[in-house]
Amino acid sequence: MDFTNRKYLQKCCDGRYSDGNVADCEASDANELVKKSKRKSFPIMIHQLMQMFDIDIIGCDGKWSLFVAAASSHRWKELLIPIPPFKSGSTFDIKWLLQVIKETPKFSTLYDLILKRNCDVCERYVIELLYIVLLTMSEPNFHMLKPYKLQTIIGITYLNMNEIRPTHAFEMRFANPAKQEEKFESVSSNFCRKFGFYGAPPSEFYSILFNGFLSKEIKRPTNEENAEVKQIHLTTDLSVSLTHSVAEPSWSLSTCGAVLRSVAICEYIERPDCVHVRKDADQEHTDIFISKGEVIRVRHMLFFGEEIPSLQPDGHIEYVEEIINGQENEPPKQENVPLEQENNPLEQKTNLLEQQNNLLEEENKTNFLAIGCCAVAGISLFFMYKRNILGLRTFIECKCDEFIDELVTWCVRRE
């Protein structure tokens, strides 16, 4: 990173600079997070981050990946809620936040740096952002699930995965239940609780996990078809929910995948006034439509990660780069390679026979080598038998006598 960007970031960190690309954030939540983060000294932040990595570094990676997806989205103003308190006065600088994310090293690399007490390589504002997202905004915590535990959960919730396996699965854990969780527990006392899959882009799940589905509440219209389109749509079939999750770029250094699709396993309260259940025509899965966010909570997250394929540089890619840089040169033209004359049928047949003969010659060489090895082994054994080397003849004759005795005994018993 050059000196200009470092100076820019440091000014933002000190709260002295903003370039105007800002959005208003909720003052109460942001101020509270600022107070919590400022109470901690830098060594304490590093120590507590180390503890988080020791508990579940993959879970930290999953939570951070959803945060990065929301921050990188063009809809960040509505998806990045709550907003981390990186601001100047009452404003928030998204460009600075993205630059800090860009400077964040891979978690395994950061872990090694902490172990080697070489944290000076990592900037303070990177540690502060990680501390806020992973510790200050601690609820919910991501806990990675092993495959057999996920299978157990799918079995007891009566859901169908159709042989589709996520690359990573996480359990949502709450040390201190939020208001939405307490309200969910109070509402569910008189109704059944069931489970379903909910598919959405990864950028949307950051806000859902911290704020619940309250932002998706709607007033149920009289037309049932329109209601189903607008309501929260759950299903008992994972393949159906996956169609609602668009693959989005996330954190490029994530172990979960640089590109993610995400599906949540949600628990909902079967209240007749806000839950509408419908079986599909083939009775293969059930669709659940919910109009109130207070009756649904995310319990587990499923990630379907992909890596960005690397492109081999060629003339056309160089041409695209020239266009991006403002140059308007014509695309490189491929050289005209003179076409060879087509072979006539006789030449094609001759080439085919030559290929077959080459294959036969190679196969014969292999067979001759095997026969030669067997012949050498046989001659060696015969020589060892004649000269009774290593007692081979005595051993064979003894075994033959034992075999003949057993054969004679068997024949006598048969008679």
CORJOHU-V240836 format. One record per residue. N is the residue number from 1. SS is DSSP state (~ for helix, > for strand, _ for the rest). D_CENTER is the distance of its C-alpha to the mean C-alpha in Angstrom with 1 decimal. Layout:
n = [N,N]
ss = [SS,SS]
d_center = [D_CENTER,D_CENTER]
This chain:
n = [1,2,3,4,5,6,7,8,9,10,11,12,13,14,15,16,17,18,19,20,21,22,23,24,25,26,27,28,29,30,31,32,33,34,35,36,37,38,39,40,41,42,43,44,45,46,47,48,49,50,51,52,53,54,55,56,57,58,59,60,61,62,63,64,65,66,67,68,69,70,71,72,73,74,75,76,77,78,79,80,81,82,83,84,85,86,87,88,89,90,91,92,93,94,95,96,97,98,99,100,101,102,103,104,105,106,107,108,109,110,111,112,113,114,115,116,117,118,119,120,121,122,123,124,125,126,127,128,129,130,131,132,133,134,135,136,137,138,139,140,141,142,143,144,145,146,147,148,149,150,151,152,153,154,155,156,157,158,159,160,161,162,163,164,165,166,167,168,169,170,171,172,173,174,175,176,177,178,179,180,181,182,183,184,185,186,187,188,189,190,191,192,193,194,195,196,197,198,199,200,201,202,203,204,205,206,207,208,209,210,211,212,213,214,215,216,217,218,219,220,221,222,223,224,225,226,227,228,229,230,231,232,233,234,235,236,237,238,239,240,241,242,243,244,245,246,247,248,249,250,251,252,253,254,255,256,257,258,259,260,261,262,263,264,265,266,267,268,269,270,271,272,273,274,275,276,277,278,279,280,281,282,283,284,285,286,287,288,289,290,291,292,293,294,295,296,297,298,299,300,301,302,303,304,305,306,307,308,309,310,311,312,313,314,315,316,317,318,319,320,321,322,323,324,325,326,327,328,329,330,331,332,333,334,335,336,337,338,339,340,341,342,343,344,345,346,347,348,349,350,351,352,353,354,355,356,357,358,359,360,361,362,363,364,365,366,367,368,369,370,371,372,373,374,375,376,377,378,379,380,381,382,383,384,385,386,387,388,389,390,391,392,393,394,395,396,397,398,399,400,401,402,403,404,405,406,407,408,409,410,411,412,413,414,415]
ss = [_,_,~,~,~,~,~,~,~,~,~,~,~,~,_,_,_,_,_,_,_,>,>,>,_,_,~,~,~,~,~,~,~,~,~,~,~,~,_,_,_,~,~,~,~,~,~,~,~,~,~,~,~,~,~,~,~,~,~,~,~,~,~,~,~,~,~,~,~,~,~,~,_,_,_,~,~,~,~,_,_,_,_,_,_,_,>,>,_,_,>,>,>,~,~,~,~,~,~,~,~,~,~,_,_,_,~,~,~,~,~,~,~,~,~,_,_,_,~,~,~,_,_,~,~,~,~,~,~,~,~,~,~,~,~,~,_,_,_,_,>,>,>,>,_,_,~,~,~,~,~,~,~,~,~,~,~,_,_,>,_,_,_,_,_,_,_,>,>,>,>,>,>,_,_,_,_,_,~,~,~,~,~,~,~,~,~,~,~,~,_,_,>,>,>,>,>,>,>,>,_,~,~,~,~,~,~,~,~,~,~,_,_,~,~,~,_,_,_,_,_,_,_,~,~,~,~,~,~,~,_,>,>,>,>,_,>,~,~,~,~,~,_,_,_,_,_,>,>,_,_,_,_,_,_,_,_,_,>,>,>,>,>,>,>,>,>,>,>,_,_,_,_,_,>,>,>,>,>,_,_,_,_,_,_,>,>,>,>,>,_,_,~,~,~,>,>,>,>,>,>,>,>,>,>,>,_,_,_,_,_,_,_,_,~,~,~,~,~,~,~,~,~,~,_,_,_,_,_,_,_,_,_,_,_,_,_,_,_,_,_,_,_,_,~,~,~,~,~,~,~,~,~,~,~,~,~,~,~,~,~,~,~,~,~,~,~,~,~,~,~,~,~,~,~,~,~,~,~,~,~,~,~,~,~,~,_,_,~,~,~,~,~,~,~,~,~,~,~,~,~,~,~,~,~,~,~,~,~,~,~,~,~,~,_]
d_center = [28.3,31.9,34.6,34.7,31.1,31.6,34.7,33.1,30.3,32.8,35.0,32.3,31.5,35.2,35.4,37.9,36.3,34.7,34.7,35.0,31.5,31.0,30.4,32.1,30.1,31.2,33.7,33.9,30.2,29.8,33.1,32.1,28.9,31.0,33.5,31.0,29.4,32.9,34.2,32.0,33.1,30.8,31.1,30.3,27.1,26.0,27.0,25.1,21.9,22.4,22.9,19.6,17.8,19.9,19.0,15.2,13.7,10.1,11.2,12.8,9.8,8.1,11.6,12.3,9.5,11.1,14.4,13.9,12.9,16.1,18.2,17.4,18.3,21.9,22.3,21.6,25.1,24.2,20.5,20.8,22.9,23.7,24.2,24.1,27.8,27.8,30.9,34.5,36.9,35.6,33.3,29.7,28.7,25.4,26.1,26.4,23.2,21.2,23.2,22.4,18.6,19.3,21.2,18.6,17.8,14.8,14.9,15.9,18.6,19.8,20.1,22.2,24.3,25.0,26.1,28.3,29.7,28.9,27.4,29.9,27.6,25.2,27.0,28.0,26.5,23.0,23.6,25.1,22.2,19.8,22.4,22.9,19.3,18.4,21.9,24.4,22.1,21.1,21.0,18.7,17.1,13.6,14.1,11.6,12.8,13.7,13.7,17.5,17.4,15.1,17.6,20.4,19.3,19.0,22.4,24.2,23.0,24.1,21.0,20.1,16.8,18.7,17.0,13.6,10.9,7.5,4.9,5.4,8.6,10.8,14.5,16.3,19.3,22.5,25.1,27.4,27.1,27.3,30.0,27.8,27.0,30.7,31.7,29.4,31.0,34.5,34.0,32.6,35.8,37.7,35.0,32.5,28.8,26.3,22.6,20.7,17.4,17.0,14.9,14.8,13.2,11.0,14.1,16.3,14.6,15.7,19.2,18.9,17.8,20.6,23.2,22.6,23.4,26.9,26.4,25.8,29.1,31.8,35.3,35.5,37.6,40.3,38.8,36.3,34.5,33.9,32.8,30.0,28.7,28.6,27.6,24.3,23.2,21.7,21.7,21.7,19.9,16.1,16.7,18.9,16.6,13.9,16.8,17.0,13.5,13.7,11.0,11.5,11.2,9.9,10.7,11.4,11.3,8.0,6.8,3.2,4.4,7.8,7.7,6.1,7.9,8.7,11.5,13.6,16.0,19.2,22.6,25.6,29.3,31.3,34.0,36.1,36.8,33.3,31.3,32.0,30.8,31.2,30.8,29.9,32.7,31.6,30.9,27.5,25.6,26.7,26.0,26.5,27.6,28.0,30.1,30.0,27.0,28.7,28.3,24.5,22.0,18.2,17.8,14.1,10.8,8.4,4.9,4.8,3.1,6.4,8.8,12.0,14.8,17.7,21.0,24.2,26.9,29.9,32.8,31.1,28.2,31.0,32.8,29.9,29.8,33.6,33.4,30.9,33.4,36.2,37.9,39.1,39.9,39.9,37.0,37.9,39.8,39.3,42.4,44.5,44.6,47.7,47.1,48.7,51.2,50.1,51.2,53.9,53.5,55.7,53.5,50.3,51.9,53.1,49.6,48.2,51.0,50.4,46.7,47.7,50.4,48.0,45.7,48.7,49.9,46.7,46.7,50.3,49.7,47.1,49.5,52.4,50.4,49.6,53.2,54.5,52.3,53.6,57.2,57.0,55.6,58.4,61.1,59.9,60.0,63.4,64.8,63.4,65.0,68.4,68.5,66.9,64.4,62.2,64.3,62.6,65.8,66.7,63.2,63.3,66.9,66.1,63.1,65.3,68.0,65.6,64.3,67.8,68.9,65.9,66.7,70.4,69.6,67.3,70.0,72.7,70.5,70.0,73.8]
